[in-house]
Amino acid sequence: RMGRLRRESLLVVHDLGVQVRRTYFSGRTDCEFVERGRIVDVIINEGLRYATVSYYLAIMVKGRDTMLLGFECLIPELPRLLIAYQ
């Protein structure tokens, strides 16, 4: 999956909502906007992979069964996630 993804971005507009955009090497772009009123919570969670702990930012969206990941393949370090979280 990582090899197919070219760029990930997260745009937060405090009064409007959050936009998650993913651009692939094929040229395809997926963009999802979640209105502020549909955001239940934003969390930073730990993920374990083998012996490595990584952190990810997830958005809990009203009416959705799964969380929306801010970054699917890019794994920013915790200090950078905290900046996005604030």
N, C-alpha and C positions, 0 to 999 in steps of 0.2 A: 504494500500500500504506500509506503513512504516514497518509493521510486516513482510513483505516478503523480504525486502531489508536488506542485511547483511552489505554491505560496498559500499561506493562510493569513487572514487578517480578522481582527475583531475591532469593530467601531462601536463605541458606547456614546450615545447621546442621552444625557441624564434625563431630560424631560420626555423623550420620545421612546427609547428602547435600545436594543442591541442588534447589530448586523454582523453576521458571521459569513465570511466569503472564503471560498476555497477555489484556487485556480490550478488546473492540472496541466501537465506537459502536452497533452493532446489539444489544449486550447479551450477546453470546456471550463466553464466557471459556474459554480453553485453558490447561490447567495440566499441567505435566509434572514429575514428581519422579524424580530419578536417585539411586539409593542410592550411598553412598560407595564400596562395593566395585566398582561398575561404572564409576567414574570413573577413566580411564586418566591423564589430565592436564588441566590447566586452563592455557590460554595467552592472552596478549594479543598480537594480531597486527595488522599494518598493512594497511590497505586503501587503494587508490588509486582515486579517482573524479575524472576530468578532471585538474585540477591540485591537487586537495585530498587531503591525507593524513589519514585518520581511523583510529582504533584501535578494535578490538572485542575483546570477551572471548568465548572459545569453549571449550566443554567437550568433550573427546574421551571418548566413551562406548564401553565394551567391547560388541562385537556390533552396533555401529551404523556404517553406511557414511559418514555425514556428521556433522560436528561440530554440537553444539547451541549456538546463539548465545545468550549471556546477554541480549542486547538486539538485537532484529531491526531495529527502525526508529529507536529512540532511540540517538543516537550520543554517549555521554558523553565528556567530555574525559579525556585520559590520567590526570591525577591522581585523578579519581574512580574510574576503572577499577582503578587500583592499590590503592585502599582496598578495593574488592570482592575483588580478587585475594588480598589478604592474609588 
